[in-house]
Structure formats: C-alpha cells, structure tokens
C-alpha cells in the first residue's frame, strides 16, 4: 500500500511540473528566414531582424503565416514599432 501511495504521489508531482519552454531561435536562423523573403529592402530586413531577435513570440507568429503573407506582415509590424 505504501508503494502505491508513493507512485501516486510521484505521478501527481510530475503532472504539476511546468511545461518546457520552447527553444529560443538562434539569430542565424532568424536572419536566414528573413533572407528568404523576396524583395525585402535591406533597411526593412535589418529592422525586422532587430525586432525578431528580441521577441521569440513575434518570430513564431511570422513562421505561422504562409510565405506569401510574411513580407506584408513584417512591414506592418516594423511600421508600428
């Protein structure tokens, strides 16, 4: 019986552990994604890079968009900074 209680306690402690945080994207990965956006001006690429290396959530939002919408969304985001 004591063994069952111990197993139950361990299982409930594991369930209470916080979820793993997503891995941070490297600056190199972010820059490579920006390079793949066609006809993105040099200054806009740098501004977007600066924004995205500081905000992982924005980068994940960019990656969730279809490729044909990424440039327009980035330009809206950097215009609102």
CORJOJO-V725356 format. One record per backbone hydrogen bond with DSSP energy under -0.5 kcal/mol. NH is the residue of the N-H (numbers start at 1). CO is the residue of the C=O. Records with the same first field share a line. If there is no record, write none. Layout:
NH: CO + CO
//
This chain:
5: 1
6: 2
7: 3
8: 4
9: 5
10: 6
11: 7
12: 8
13: 9
14: 10
15: 11
16: 12
17: 14
30: 26
31: 27
32: 28
33: 29
34: 30
35: 31
36: 32
37: 34
38: 36
40: 37
41: 39
45: 41
46: 42
47: 43
48: 44
49: 45
50: 46
51: 47
52: 48
53: 49
54: 50 + 51
55: 51
59: 55
60: 56
61: 57
62: 58
63: 59
64: 60
65: 61 + 62
69: 66
70: 66 + 67
71: 67
73: 69
74: 70
75: 71
76: 72
77: 73
78: 74
79: 75
80: 76 + 77
81: 78
//
